[in-house]
Amino acid sequence: MIVGAGFAGYRTARTLSRLTRHRADITLLNPTDYFLYLPLLPQVAAGLLEPRRVTVSLSGTLPRVRLVLGEADGIDLDERAVRYTDPEGVSGTLPYDRLVISVGSVNKLLPIPGVAEHAHGFRGLPEALYLRDHVTRQMELATAAGDPKSRSARRTFVVVGAGYTGTEVAAHGQMYTDAQARRQPLRDGVRPRWMLLDIAPRVLPEMDERLSRTADRVLRERGVDVRMGTSVKEATHEGVLLTDGEFIDTRTLVWCVGVRPDPLVEGVGQPLERGRLIVDPYLQVPGRPEVFACGDAAAVPDLDKPGSFTPMTAQHAWRHGQVAARNVAASLGIGERRPYRHHDLGFVVDLGGAKAAANPLGVPLPGPLAGLVTRGYHLAAMPGNRVRVAADWLLDAVLPRQAVQLSLVRSWSVPLESASPELARVPGGPEKRSETVHTAAKPTKARPDTHPTPGAPDTDPTKPRPDGEPTGNQPGGEPAKNLPAGEPAKSQPGGGSATRQPGGESARDQSGGEPAMRQPGGEPTGRQPGDEPAKSRRGGEPARNQPGGEPAKSQPAGEAAGHQAGGEPARKRSGGQAAKNQPGGEPAKNQPGGEPAKKQPDDGHTEAPGPVKRADMPGRRPDTPAEGDS
């Protein structure tokens, strides 16, 4: 059983299937049916590569591996079983004889006010697609805006973190927006502004200083505002406050400060090193010879630097996977096991166009030669789609990029605080059910937090109501979160919290489809004037008042905003509080007396669903940030 199909998990599955040759049953559990080649993700966000170019089909490239689509909820080492939830919300367990934990990493969070609510990470394909649409949208809105301050804010893009990811995002982003500005010049003629911030003393602090100087020079020549020793002190709807006291008006904050291990490993109950499972040089968990861990989820000893661990990078994860596969095969009597040792082959950073910073085999390369080596390295490292990627690069060299926004991924669907950045939050997502599709030989005991009792009321605030009936205006009919009977709605006038964040930090409302920062005139998801009226809900209850839409029906005192299917009123709230307060303090539904509710201001804001989180696991501790930038 291999949990996770990132660099480590995919390499483990591919190598192990070749070594065993049908002598072992290999199961791969992963939320998606593809392997994502993360190093090329900035090129997807910049419109250089199409999204499917950086994805490799698991079933198409791993023919002797059984793929199970699902998200791991917990691992029981004593029962040798993995609990998971499939894309339709069905819970199940999978037994194993050998287990490889390669669940990867998620965005690293820092206790900075407003960041979790207003920033977006860059760890998955949905986040790259959102950023591409968002940047395109902001440039188009800036061109049409009449207010100089609004134009300046919309054409300013702030990237935090000057590691591999942040540097490439800023470099490719500046080229992308410059191309848009040439086709649609801004009224005041000022170029789009990209800022790259980091508390480190230099760009790419992990790399050789000569390569760092090369990257810094390329960024500054291209027009990127590089500020070292500076970071974000607070993020707001209107911009970011920097640690040097300057306030930057912006609608875009991209968070690339690094990664932390997937929260799943905290529930395994084994010793951790800054959130990573401690393993021996053979990638085995001490005391559990049947359990292996690799990639960003494992703290692998660096035999070349005693007392330290290998960093959380894609290169190490890829090599971990090969060693893990050989050692698993050795435990089955096939071959001999070996410790993990690595030889530094150098690093490459694509800066867009013909520019790059590279030191293959420790030899620093300048200019276009570095760009050629960088792209050649990516083509050699990719397990598929090489011809398609090369074709996109060739087309980009001779044709202009298509600067269009498809608006397929909304702001609220890619929250920064997510245990699954590879999955986008969708309206009306499947409710988790207790049905089991795969049962272990010794099934684990169901827990209330992961296996709700059939027929019992579901009070989990992160799940939609069973009948799918919305109680508030959600994008695309997103069911509102259940509240226990008598508990008032959490969203209060003045920007109260929509859902609780770990550590007690409250998350502010995200607007459905709104860019990373809330602003007037942003991308709306609610109905706009002139649109068709909102559709009625089941049971005949019309949707909330929208400009130009059907007015909502009045309700008795204490009745919640939405109705259950069949006309049964929703749970009452204390003091007759309506389910969702509108801007300006107006209640969402009509109050007793039949007086019609006032229409909300046309700002396109709707309350967003909370962040995606894994189910709580026994022994789970608060998130412990870990260094690393894949």
Disulfide bonds with the S-S distance in Angstrom:
none
